């Protein structure tokens, strides 16, 4: 139980740091998800433009 508490304390301390590992990890994850959404949406927009132009 003490090991778990020590790991939890270290994790909380890392989260509170501005340049900690966990905030950087979450930043990388959200950046990659935004990149996928951004570039995955371009073909959809092109398809919608083509579909609307055929009306």
Phi and psi in degrees as a GROMACS rama.xvg file:
@    title "Ramachandran Plot"
@    xaxis  label "Phi"
@    yaxis  label "Psi"
@TYPE xy
-67.998  -35.0167  UNK-2
-65.2195  -40.8158  UNK-3
-64.5353  -41.9853  UNK-4
-64.6428  -39.9238  UNK-5
-65.5903  -41.2518  UNK-6
-65.9538  -39.0127  UNK-7
-65.9167  -41.3967  UNK-8
-63.5059  -40.1239  UNK-9
-66.2197  -37.7061  UNK-10
-67.908  -41.7226  UNK-11
-64.6254  -39.5427  UNK-12
-65.7936  -37.8845  UNK-13
-67.5958  -39.4459  UNK-14
-65.3003  -35.0936  UNK-15
-75.9299  -14.5071  UNK-16
-81.0211  146.076  UNK-17
-70.5118  -35.4114  UNK-18
-111.879  36.101  UNK-19
-73.2982  166.731  UNK-20
-68.0402  -44.5291  UNK-21
-66.1145  -46.178  UNK-22
-61.1403  -37.2204  UNK-23
-66.3195  -37.8638  UNK-24
-63.5009  -46.1065  UNK-25
-64.9246  -33.7555  UNK-26
-64.9685  -42.6877  UNK-27
-64.1512  -41.2838  UNK-28
-63.9155  -47.6326  UNK-29
-68.5268  -34.5296  UNK-30
-63.798  -42.9779  UNK-31
-68.9902  -36.8743  UNK-32
-66.2118  -40.8768  UNK-33
-63.4299  -40.4739  UNK-34
-60.8508  -44.0125  UNK-35
-65.0512  -41.6997  UNK-36
-66.4723  -42.0075  UNK-37
-63.8186  -51.7338  UNK-38
-79.9967  -22.7316  UNK-39
-75.2978  -22.5864  UNK-40
-82.2739  -21.0213  UNK-41
-62.3881  -47.3696  UNK-42
-61.5088  -33.2211  UNK-43
-66.5949  -42.0055  UNK-44
-64.9273  -41.1679  UNK-45
-62.7825  -43.4953  UNK-46
-60.7643  -43.1371  UNK-47
-64.7268  -38.806  UNK-48
-63.5942  -41.0188  UNK-49
-67.2022  -42.0067  UNK-50
-65.7081  -38.9796  UNK-51
-72.0699  -34.1813  UNK-52
-70.4766  -20.3879  UNK-53
-80.5265  -11.3801  UNK-54
